[in-house]
Amino acid sequence: MTTSTCTSHLGRVIAATGDAVAADPANAHVVFRAAATAHDAVASAVSLGRYAIEVDEPPALGGQNAAPNPVEYFLAALLSCQVVTWRFWAEKLGIVVDDISARADGDLDVRGFFGLDDQVRPGFGEVRVVVTVTGPESADRYRELQRAVDAHCPVLDLARNSTPVVTALELG
């Protein structure tokens, strides 16, 4: 699919979504689901709708390194959401993007996960994202686009803001 075809299609998606939400605000609410089943030492099989992924840990964390670990999937989710949001907002703002790529690094101190120091956070202490964008626009236009992406990227929002999560235990 060419960029112009993708952009044209994306424009139609943006317009159709706006129309559907304007007709009934309930159309804005979506529920995403996932389910995981443990196997082997620390691996799991995760179903995401009609998709299935494997998750494992490196040997230092008890796994076989047979698949990405959960925090690597988080980075993948963040980067892919960034790319989608850059494309979406470029279309919405009329900013031409020829190519886009992104990379991320996250610092994790395993003392938190292992309970070796309860003062250490079990998740990432910091994540650094670098987005590379090419196109004919000015640097100011791409900075404007970055501000829109930073304000609207769902996975970035999950990382930056507290999200209520309720856990429950079922005994079977």
NUDRENPA-494952 format. One record per residue (C-alpha): residue number from 1; residue in three letters; x, y, z. Coordinates in nm, 2 decimals. Layout:
<nuzas>
+------+------+--------+--------+--------+
| rofi | dodo |      X |      Y |      Z |
+------+------+--------+--------+--------+
|  NUM |  ala |      X |      Y |      Z |
...
+------+------+--------+--------+--------+
</nuzas>
This chain:
<nuzas>
+------+------+--------+--------+--------+
| rofi | dodo |      X |      Y |      Z |
+------+------+--------+--------+--------+
|    1 |  met |   0.00 |   0.00 |   0.00 |
|    2 |  thr |   0.15 |   0.34 |  -0.10 |
|    3 |  thr |   0.16 |   0.63 |   0.14 |
|    4 |  ser |  -0.10 |   0.82 |  -0.05 |
|    5 |  thr |  -0.33 |   0.52 |  -0.05 |
|    6 |  cys |  -0.27 |   0.47 |   0.32 |
|    7 |  thr |  -0.33 |   0.84 |   0.39 |
|    8 |  ser |  -0.64 |   0.85 |   0.18 |
|    9 |  his |  -0.77 |   0.54 |   0.36 |
|   10 |  leu |  -0.67 |   0.69 |   0.70 |
|   11 |  gly |  -0.86 |   1.01 |   0.62 |
|   12 |  arg |  -1.17 |   0.81 |   0.55 |
|   13 |  val |  -1.13 |   0.62 |   0.89 |
|   14 |  ile |  -1.09 |   0.95 |   1.07 |
|   15 |  ala |  -1.40 |   1.10 |   0.91 |
|   16 |  ala |  -1.61 |   0.79 |   0.96 |
|   17 |  thr |  -1.51 |   0.77 |   1.33 |
|   18 |  gly |  -1.59 |   1.13 |   1.38 |
|   19 |  asp |  -1.93 |   1.08 |   1.22 |
|   20 |  ala |  -2.01 |   0.77 |   1.42 |
|   21 |  val |  -1.92 |   0.94 |   1.75 |
|   22 |  ala |  -2.12 |   1.25 |   1.66 |
|   23 |  ala |  -2.42 |   1.04 |   1.59 |
|   24 |  asp |  -2.39 |   0.85 |   1.92 |
|   25 |  pro |  -2.12 |   0.92 |   2.18 |
|   26 |  ala |  -2.15 |   0.56 |   2.29 |
|   27 |  asn |  -1.97 |   0.46 |   1.97 |
|   28 |  ala |  -1.65 |   0.61 |   2.11 |
|   29 |  his |  -1.62 |   0.33 |   2.38 |
|   30 |  val |  -1.43 |   0.02 |   2.29 |
|   31 |  val |  -1.32 |  -0.27 |   2.50 |
|   32 |  phe |  -1.00 |  -0.46 |   2.43 |
|   33 |  arg |  -0.94 |  -0.81 |   2.58 |
|   34 |  ala |  -0.65 |  -1.04 |   2.64 |
|   35 |  ala |  -0.61 |  -1.37 |   2.81 |
|   36 |  ala |  -0.30 |  -1.55 |   2.92 |
|   37 |  thr |  -0.22 |  -1.91 |   3.02 |
|   38 |  ala |   0.10 |  -2.00 |   3.19 |
|   39 |  his |   0.33 |  -2.28 |   3.06 |
|   40 |  asp |   0.69 |  -2.39 |   3.12 |
|   41 |  ala |   0.87 |  -2.20 |   3.40 |
|   42 |  val |   0.77 |  -1.84 |   3.34 |
|   43 |  ala |   0.63 |  -1.84 |   2.98 |
|   44 |  ser |   0.27 |  -1.77 |   2.88 |
|   45 |  ala |   0.05 |  -1.80 |   2.58 |
|   46 |  val |  -0.15 |  -1.49 |   2.53 |
|   47 |  ser |  -0.46 |  -1.46 |   2.31 |
|   48 |  leu |  -0.55 |  -1.11 |   2.18 |
|   49 |  gly |  -0.88 |  -1.15 |   2.00 |
|   50 |  arg |  -0.80 |  -1.37 |   1.70 |
|   51 |  tyr |  -0.42 |  -1.34 |   1.75 |
|   52 |  ala |  -0.19 |  -1.54 |   1.97 |
|   53 |  ile |   0.15 |  -1.44 |   2.10 |
|   54 |  glu |   0.41 |  -1.61 |   2.32 |
|   55 |  val |   0.58 |  -1.44 |   2.61 |
|   56 |  asp |   0.89 |  -1.56 |   2.79 |
|   57 |  glu |   1.18 |  -1.44 |   3.00 |
|   58 |  pro |   1.56 |  -1.46 |   2.95 |
|   59 |  pro |   1.74 |  -1.73 |   3.15 |
|   60 |  ala |   1.85 |  -1.47 |   3.41 |
|   61 |  leu |   1.48 |  -1.44 |   3.50 |
|   62 |  gly |   1.39 |  -1.81 |   3.48 |
|   63 |  gly |   1.29 |  -1.84 |   3.12 |
|   64 |  gln |   1.42 |  -2.00 |   2.80 |
|   65 |  asn |   1.43 |  -1.67 |   2.60 |
|   66 |  ala |   1.19 |  -1.83 |   2.35 |
|   67 |  ala |   0.99 |  -1.51 |   2.30 |
|   68 |  pro |   1.00 |  -1.14 |   2.40 |
|   69 |  asn |   0.94 |  -1.07 |   2.77 |
|   70 |  pro |   0.65 |  -0.85 |   2.90 |
|   71 |  val |   0.85 |  -0.53 |   2.92 |
|   72 |  glu |   0.98 |  -0.58 |   2.56 |
|   73 |  tyr |   0.62 |  -0.62 |   2.45 |
|   74 |  phe |   0.55 |  -0.29 |   2.64 |
|   75 |  leu |   0.82 |  -0.12 |   2.43 |
|   76 |  ala |   0.67 |  -0.27 |   2.12 |
|   77 |  ala |   0.33 |  -0.15 |   2.21 |
|   78 |  leu |   0.46 |   0.20 |   2.28 |
|   79 |  leu |   0.65 |   0.22 |   1.96 |
|   80 |  ser |   0.38 |   0.08 |   1.74 |
|   81 |  cys |   0.13 |   0.31 |   1.90 |
|   82 |  gln |   0.36 |   0.60 |   1.84 |
|   83 |  val |   0.39 |   0.51 |   1.47 |
|   84 |  val |   0.01 |   0.48 |   1.44 |
|   85 |  thr |  -0.05 |   0.81 |   1.62 |
|   86 |  trp |   0.22 |   0.99 |   1.41 |
|   87 |  arg |   0.04 |   0.87 |   1.09 |
|   88 |  phe |  -0.31 |   0.96 |   1.23 |
|   89 |  trp |  -0.22 |   1.31 |   1.34 |
|   90 |  ala |  -0.01 |   1.38 |   1.03 |
|   91 |  glu |  -0.32 |   1.31 |   0.83 |
|   92 |  lys |  -0.54 |   1.51 |   1.06 |
|   93 |  leu |  -0.31 |   1.81 |   1.06 |
|   94 |  gly |  -0.23 |   1.79 |   0.69 |
|   95 |  ile |   0.14 |   1.73 |   0.76 |
|   96 |  val |   0.33 |   1.53 |   0.50 |
|   97 |  val |   0.54 |   1.24 |   0.64 |
|   98 |  asp |   0.74 |   1.04 |   0.39 |
|   99 |  asp |   0.88 |   0.79 |   0.64 |
|  100 |  ile |   0.87 |   0.73 |   1.01 |
|  101 |  ser |   1.06 |   0.49 |   1.24 |
|  102 |  ala |   1.09 |   0.47 |   1.62 |
|  103 |  arg |   1.32 |   0.31 |   1.87 |
|  104 |  ala |   1.31 |   0.28 |   2.25 |
|  105 |  asp |   1.53 |   0.19 |   2.55 |
|  106 |  gly |   1.40 |   0.12 |   2.89 |
|  107 |  asp |   1.59 |   0.10 |   3.22 |
|  108 |  leu |   1.47 |  -0.17 |   3.46 |
|  109 |  asp |   1.63 |  -0.24 |   3.80 |
|  110 |  val |   1.54 |  -0.61 |   3.88 |
|  111 |  arg |   1.57 |  -0.55 |   4.26 |
|  112 |  gly |   1.21 |  -0.42 |   4.25 |
|  113 |  phe |   1.08 |  -0.73 |   4.07 |
|  114 |  phe |   1.27 |  -0.97 |   4.29 |
|  115 |  gly |   1.17 |  -0.79 |   4.61 |
|  116 |  leu |   1.53 |  -0.73 |   4.70 |
|  117 |  asp |   1.46 |  -0.36 |   4.76 |
|  118 |  asp |   1.10 |  -0.24 |   4.81 |
|  119 |  gln |   1.22 |   0.12 |   4.75 |
|  120 |  val |   1.30 |   0.02 |   4.38 |
|  121 |  arg |   1.02 |   0.04 |   4.14 |
|  122 |  pro |   0.95 |  -0.30 |   3.97 |
|  123 |  gly |   0.89 |  -0.14 |   3.63 |
|  124 |  phe |   1.09 |   0.08 |   3.41 |
|  125 |  gly |   1.26 |   0.37 |   3.58 |
|  126 |  glu |   1.28 |   0.56 |   3.25 |
|  127 |  val |   1.19 |   0.49 |   2.89 |
|  128 |  arg |   1.35 |   0.69 |   2.61 |
|  129 |  val |   1.17 |   0.70 |   2.27 |
|  130 |  val |   1.34 |   0.84 |   1.96 |
|  131 |  val |   1.12 |   0.90 |   1.65 |
|  132 |  thr |   1.28 |   0.96 |   1.32 |
|  133 |  val |   1.06 |   1.13 |   1.06 |
|  134 |  thr |   1.14 |   1.24 |   0.71 |
|  135 |  gly |   0.94 |   1.45 |   0.47 |
|  136 |  pro |   0.92 |   1.80 |   0.31 |
|  137 |  glu |   0.78 |   1.99 |   0.60 |
|  138 |  ser |   0.97 |   2.23 |   0.82 |
|  139 |  ala |   1.11 |   2.13 |   1.16 |
|  140 |  asp |   0.85 |   2.35 |   1.33 |
|  141 |  arg |   0.57 |   2.15 |   1.16 |
|  142 |  tyr |   0.72 |   1.82 |   1.27 |
|  143 |  arg |   0.75 |   1.96 |   1.63 |
|  144 |  glu |   0.38 |   2.06 |   1.61 |
|  145 |  leu |   0.31 |   1.70 |   1.50 |
|  146 |  gln |   0.51 |   1.56 |   1.79 |
|  147 |  arg |   0.32 |   1.77 |   2.04 |
|  148 |  ala |  -0.01 |   1.64 |   1.90 |
|  149 |  val |   0.12 |   1.28 |   1.92 |
|  150 |  asp |   0.25 |   1.32 |   2.27 |
|  151 |  ala |  -0.09 |   1.46 |   2.37 |
|  152 |  his |  -0.29 |   1.18 |   2.21 |
|  153 |  cys |  -0.09 |   0.85 |   2.19 |
|  154 |  pro |  -0.29 |   0.60 |   2.40 |
|  155 |  val |   0.01 |   0.38 |   2.51 |
|  156 |  leu |   0.22 |   0.69 |   2.59 |
|  157 |  asp |  -0.08 |   0.80 |   2.80 |
|  158 |  leu |  -0.08 |   0.47 |   2.98 |
|  159 |  ala |   0.29 |   0.51 |   3.06 |
|  160 |  arg |   0.27 |   0.87 |   3.17 |
|  161 |  asn |  -0.05 |   0.86 |   3.38 |
|  162 |  ser |  -0.19 |   0.64 |   3.65 |
|  163 |  thr |  -0.46 |   0.40 |   3.51 |
|  164 |  pro |  -0.69 |   0.23 |   3.75 |
|  165 |  val |  -0.64 |  -0.15 |   3.73 |
|  166 |  val |  -0.86 |  -0.38 |   3.94 |
|  167 |  thr |  -0.73 |  -0.73 |   4.00 |
|  168 |  ala |  -0.94 |  -1.02 |   4.12 |
|  169 |  leu |  -0.86 |  -1.37 |   4.22 |
|  170 |  glu |  -1.07 |  -1.67 |   4.11 |
|  171 |  leu |  -1.01 |  -2.00 |   4.27 |
|  172 |  gly |  -1.08 |  -2.30 |   4.07 |
+------+------+--------+--------+--------+
</nuzas>
